[in-house]
Amino acid sequence: MKTKTCIIASSLIALAASMAQAQGGFTVFGESGPAPAPEQRFVRPISAPYFHEDAFITSDVRAWYVKHHFYGDTIGGDLDVYALQVRLALTPTLQFVAYKDGYSKYNDTLNNNSGWNDVGAGLKWAFLQDWEQNLHLAVGVGYELSVGDRDVLQSTRTLRLWGSANKGFDRLHLGATVNYLKANNRSDGMLGNADMITAHLHADYRVNDWFSPVVEINGYFVTKEGPVGVPFSGVDAVSIGGGKNEDVITGAVGAEFRPFGDHIGLRGAYETQLSNNRSLFGHRWTLSAVYEF
């Protein structure tokens, strides 16, 4: 019985692997799949950079700058974030993802500190890469280490599980990601940590070889508060253990420019809160550059 179970499991894994191909570029082990046609290429997610993960296996470097303004009736002021992400295709179906790091600088009514963010990394398995239908599915697991500075509301430990889906319709490309974030200890950090579910939607349209407009929606839902009882969520900007009854939904509008070809994308987006309590999020500008190799 155990032998049959192993044979069936191995067959399913082999079938999924045969349908999955890395999206061209560098792969550590094995040969990458053929590069997709230009109209099949998706714009990588722009907003919610720590949590919005597509379903593709690529090797790339992504630089980020985020200018976040909090509305004054909560904490007020601004947050600047500088970060660098690295993704590496280990095999045609498996990717290493270093999704969180960076440096944060606050300028608000409660906090004028600056310091390093926590570091998060994990693995993504693309179990379906069907380029004929342009349908892509992946799952991932990651962990955030508490190596950041408490003064910038970091130093928390979080387990992350996620699933991603992408579907293309000629030049129109759609995507979705759902994360479950489990705090290792909700007493971590200056203001605690919380369990969360986050959801992210993406749409881009390839107008031509050098330009694609992008629309994204992000949702943050605290499922278990931390011990401090802060009445708002830190979304992806900070680690705060509160906000169970204060869901946050945001919308972002942006674009990607490719003046040097598909391997380099220059992107930007403006994001604002769509849910009722504007004081929880405010608005932000996100600028990013992606280099695929």
C-alpha positions in Angstrom: 0.0 0.0 0.0 2.8 2.4 0.9 4.6 1.6 -2.4 1.4 2.4 -4.4 1.0 5.6 -2.5 4.6 6.6 -3.2 4.2 5.8 -6.9 1.0 7.8 -7.2 2.6 10.8 -5.4 5.7 10.6 -7.5 3.6 10.5 -10.7 1.6 13.6 -9.7 4.8 15.5 -8.9 6.4 14.5 -12.2 3.2 15.5 -14.1 3.2 18.9 -12.4 6.9 19.4 -13.1 6.5 18.5 -16.8 3.8 21.2 -17.1 6.0 23.8 -15.4 8.8 25.7 -17.0 10.9 28.6 -15.7 10.2 31.8 -17.6 13.5 31.8 -19.5 16.7 33.4 -17.9 19.1 31.9 -15.4 18.4 28.7 -13.5 20.8 27.2 -11.0 20.0 23.5 -11.6 18.7 22.3 -15.0 17.8 24.2 -18.1 15.2 27.0 -18.0 12.1 26.8 -20.2 11.8 28.9 -23.4 11.1 32.6 -22.9 7.5 33.5 -23.4 6.2 35.6 -26.3 6.2 39.4 -25.6 2.4 39.6 -25.3 2.4 36.8 -22.7 4.8 38.6 -20.3 3.2 39.9 -17.1 4.2 43.0 -15.2 5.6 42.0 -11.8 3.5 43.3 -8.9 4.3 46.9 -7.9 2.3 47.7 -4.7 2.6 45.6 -1.5 6.1 44.5 -2.4 6.6 42.3 0.6 3.4 40.3 0.2 2.3 40.4 -3.5 4.1 37.5 -5.2 3.3 36.3 -8.7 3.3 32.6 -9.8 6.4 32.7 -12.1 9.9 31.2 -11.7 12.4 33.9 -12.6 15.8 35.1 -11.6 15.7 38.9 -10.9 16.7 41.8 -8.7 14.1 44.4 -7.7 14.9 47.7 -6.1 12.2 49.6 -4.2 11.5 53.0 -2.8 8.3 53.7 -0.9 7.1 57.1 0.3 4.2 56.5 2.7 2.1 59.2 4.2 0.0 58.5 7.3 -3.0 60.7 7.9 -2.7 62.9 11.0 -5.6 61.6 13.1 -3.7 58.3 13.7 0.0 59.0 13.8 0.7 61.5 11.0 3.9 62.1 9.2 5.8 60.1 6.6 7.7 56.8 6.2 10.5 56.3 3.7 11.5 52.7 2.8 14.5 51.6 0.7 14.7 47.9 -0.1 16.2 45.3 -2.4 14.7 41.9 -3.3 16.4 39.0 -4.9 14.7 36.0 -6.6 16.6 33.1 -7.9 15.3 30.2 -10.1 16.8 27.1 -8.4 15.1 24.7 -10.9 12.5 25.3 -13.6 9.8 24.9 -10.9 11.4 26.1 -7.6 12.5 29.6 -6.7 14.3 31.2 -3.8 12.7 34.4 -2.8 14.3 37.1 -0.5 11.2 39.2 -0.2 11.8 41.5 2.8 14.7 43.6 3.9 15.6 47.3 3.7 15.9 50.5 5.6 13.1 52.6 7.1 13.1 56.3 8.1 10.2 57.9 10.0 9.2 61.5 10.2 6.0 61.7 12.2 4.5 63.0 15.4 5.5 59.9 17.4 8.6 58.5 15.8 11.6 60.2 14.1 13.8 57.2 14.1 15.5 55.3 11.3 16.8 51.7 11.2 16.9 48.3 9.5 13.9 46.2 8.6 13.5 42.5 9.4 14.6 40.0 6.8 12.2 37.6 5.2 13.0 34.8 2.7 11.4 31.5 1.5 10.8 29.1 -1.4 8.1 29.2 -4.1 7.0 26.1 -6.0 5.3 26.7 -9.4 3.3 23.5 -9.8 1.6 24.7 -13.0 3.1 26.8 -15.8 0.9 26.3 -18.8 2.1 28.8 -21.5 -0.4 27.6 -24.1 -3.3 28.8 -21.9 -1.1 31.3 -20.1 -2.2 29.9 -16.7 0.2 29.8 -13.8 -0.2 28.5 -10.2 2.3 28.5 -7.3 2.6 28.1 -3.6 5.2 29.3 -1.2 6.5 29.3 2.4 8.7 31.9 4.0 9.9 33.2 7.4 10.7 36.6 8.7 13.6 36.9 11.1 13.6 39.5 13.9 16.9 41.2 12.9 15.3 44.6 12.4 15.3 47.6 14.8 12.5 48.0 17.3 12.6 51.8 16.9 11.2 51.5 13.4 8.5 48.9 14.6 10.4 45.8 13.4 12.1 42.9 15.3 9.2 40.4 14.9 9.2 36.8 13.7 6.5 35.7 11.3 5.7 32.5 9.3 4.3 33.2 5.9 2.3 30.8 3.7 1.0 31.9 0.3 -0.6 30.9 -3.0 -0.4 32.8 -6.3 -2.3 32.6 -9.6 -1.8 34.4 -12.9 -3.9 34.2 -16.1 -3.2 35.9 -19.4 -5.7 36.8 -22.1 -3.5 37.9 -25.0 -2.2 41.4 -23.9 -4.4 41.5 -20.7 -2.8 39.9 -17.6 -4.5 39.1 -14.3 -3.0 37.9 -11.0 -3.9 37.1 -7.4 -2.0 36.3 -4.2 -3.3 35.3 -0.8 -1.0 35.2 2.3 -1.5 33.8 5.8 0.9 35.4 8.2 1.4 33.7 11.6 3.2 35.6 14.3 5.8 33.4 16.0 5.3 35.4 19.2 2.7 38.2 19.3 4.7 40.0 22.0 7.6 40.5 19.7 8.7 44.1 18.7 7.8 47.4 20.3 4.0 47.2 19.7 3.6 43.4 19.3 2.7 41.4 16.3 -0.5 40.0 14.8 -1.8 37.1 12.7 -3.0 38.3 9.3 -4.5 37.3 6.0 -3.6 39.5 3.1 -5.1 39.4 -0.4 -3.8 41.1 -3.6 -5.2 41.5 -7.1 -3.3 42.6 -10.2 -4.1 43.6 -13.8 -1.8 44.9 -16.5 -2.2 45.5 -20.2 0.7 45.4 -22.7 0.0 48.5 -24.9 3.2 48.0 -26.7 6.8 46.7 -26.1 7.7 49.6 -23.8 4.6 50.5 -21.8 2.0 48.7 -19.6 -0.6 50.4 -17.3 -1.2 48.6 -14.0 -4.1 48.5 -11.5 -3.8 46.6 -8.2 -6.0 46.1 -5.1 -4.6 45.0 -1.7 -6.5 43.9 1.4 -5.1 43.4 5.0 -7.2 41.5 7.6 -6.0 40.9 11.1 -7.2 37.5 12.4 -5.6 37.6 15.9 -4.4 40.7 17.6 -1.3 41.2 19.6 -1.2 42.0 23.4 -0.8 45.8 23.0 -4.2 46.5 21.6 -3.2 49.2 19.1 -6.5 50.2 17.3 -5.1 50.1 13.8 -3.2 47.7 11.5 0.4 48.1 10.4 -0.5 46.5 7.0 2.9 45.9 5.2 4.6 49.0 6.5 5.3 48.1 10.1 4.7 45.2 12.6 1.9 46.2 14.9 -0.1 43.7 16.9 -3.6 45.3 16.6 -6.4 46.2 14.3 -8.6 43.0 14.3 -11.7 45.1 13.6 -10.0 47.6 11.3 -9.6 45.9 7.9 -7.6 47.9 5.3 -8.3 47.8 1.6 -6.2 49.9 -0.8 -6.1 50.6 -4.5 -3.1 51.4 -6.6 -2.7 52.8 -10.2 0.6 52.7 -11.9 2.6 51.7 -15.0 5.8 49.9 -16.2 8.1 51.3 -18.8 10.6 49.1 -20.7 12.8 51.5 -22.7 15.7 49.0 -22.6 13.8 45.8 -23.4 11.8 43.3 -21.4 14.6 42.4 -19.1 14.5 45.8 -17.4 11.3 47.3 -16.0 10.9 50.8 -14.5 7.7 51.1 -12.5 5.8 53.4 -10.3 2.4 53.5 -8.6 0.2 55.7 -6.5 -1.8 53.9 -3.8 -4.5 55.1 -1.5 -7.0 53.6 1.0 -10.4 52.4 -0.3 -11.9 51.3 3.1 -13.7 53.8 5.3 -11.1 54.7 8.0 -8.5 56.7 6.0 -6.4 57.2 9.1 -5.2 53.6 9.0 -3.2 53.8 5.8 -3.2 57.2 4.2 -1.5 57.0 0.8 1.9 56.1 -0.7 4.1 56.3 -3.8 6.0 53.2 -4.8 8.9 53.4 -7.3 10.7 50.2 -8.4 13.2 48.9 -10.9 13.3 45.2 -12.0 16.3 43.5 -13.7 15.7 39.9 -14.9 18.7 37.8 -15.9 
